[in-house]
């Protein structure tokens, strides 16, 4: 950043939602490592003062509690967040299907899955029309295309089969089963965070969902956990902004710092 923008102020976000200079970031690198989630939390907190924010990106899910307009996440590093439920390593595109399920019902039995990188969550969601080919913006597991038939071939491979051994209906049923398991992964994390925060949060707080998987993963997980009010950040800031809420959030944080006032999207 210094080399590309030598005459421009550069700010680095840390896990405490502070904007640091590059030199300050160098002195405390662990405080800025993987610290993109506070930007989403900050942006959401400017709109909804008490809530849980669930950000489902291509690779991971962040669950961010907000109280009185402040991000109150207990974890500051990815390890801490994995331990307390605030980080669930599952996403809308890049997650290896073999990390979501270890077996799949098929042909009247239960098939164990192969622990290889044969198919991704993007294949599941493409097959189920949760995303389209344009949304599938990461490299596929086999380096081939992002058509539905190619996605089905990859998913069949997870149980060491192919599209001649399984018909379309069977593959769609596999995708449905994996989809439900992924929703449960996120719901389990939300349940863990909610259980910890219950004593200090208001009752019936909403869940704000953002990221590419905000509706078909985050929203479904919130419903599964029992939350009644689910707010799509895309309806508040625009769909494009919600898909990249960490980037938009930090842009607004810097704008606020430079302008000395709240700058809204």
C-alpha positions, 0 to 999 in steps of 0.5 A, a space after each residue: 500500500 505504501 509503494 502504490 500510494 506513497 502520498 496518500 494516508 493509509 489506515 489499517 483496521 484492528 480488531 478493536 475497531 481502531 484505524 491505525 497507521 501502517 507503522 502502528 500496524 507493523 508494531 502490533 501485527 496480530 491486532 490487525 491480522 484478519 481484522 476485516 469483520 469489525 468493519 461490518 460490525 461497525 457499519 451494522 451498528 450505525 443502523 441497528 443499535 442492538 442486534 446480532 450481525 451474521 456475515 456469510 462470505 465466500 469462505 467464512 461466517 462471522 457472528 458479531 454481537 452489537 449492544 448500544 451501537 457498539 461491537 462487543 465481540 469477545 474474540 479478537 483473533 480467529 482462534 478466539 472467535 472459533 473457540 467462542 462461536 463468533 467465527 464459523 469456517 463455512 461459506 457460500 462458495 469456497 467450503 469443501 463439501 467434505 468439511 460440511 458432512 461426513 456422510 450422505 443419504 443416497 440410494 436407500 443407504 448412507 454413503 460416507 464422503 471422500 475427504 478430497 477436494 472434489 466439490 465446494 459449497 458453491 456447487 451445492 448452492 448453484 445446483 439449488 439455485 441459491 446462486 447463479 453462475 456469475 455469483 460463482 466467482 472462485 475457482 472450482 474444485 476441478 478447474 472446470 466451469 460453473 454450469 449446473 451440470 458441471 457442479 452436479 458432476 463435482 458433487 457426485 464425485 464426493 461419494 465417488 460417483 458420477 452423473 451416469 451412476 446418479 440421476 439429477 434428482 438424487 444429486 439434488 437431494 444430496 445438495 439439499 442434505 448438505 445445504 441443511 447441514 451447512 445451515 446447522 453449522 451456522 445456527 450452532 455458532 449463533 446459538 453459542 454466541 446468543 447463549 453467552 450474550 443473553 444476560 446482557 442483551 435486550 430480548 428479541 433483538 433482530 439478526 442483521 444478515 449480510 454477505 453473499 450468503 445473507 439470505 439463503 444461509 445466514 437468514 435460514 440459520 437465524 430462523 433455525 435458531 428461533 430469531 423472529 426479526 431478520 433484517 437484510 443489510 442489502 435492503 438498507 445499504 444496497 445489495 452490492 454493498 451488502 455482498 462486500 460489507 467489510 470493504 464498504 464498512 471500512 471505507 465509511 469508517 475512514 470517511 468518518 475519521 477524515 470528515 470528523 462526522 458520520 458519513 452514511 452510505 
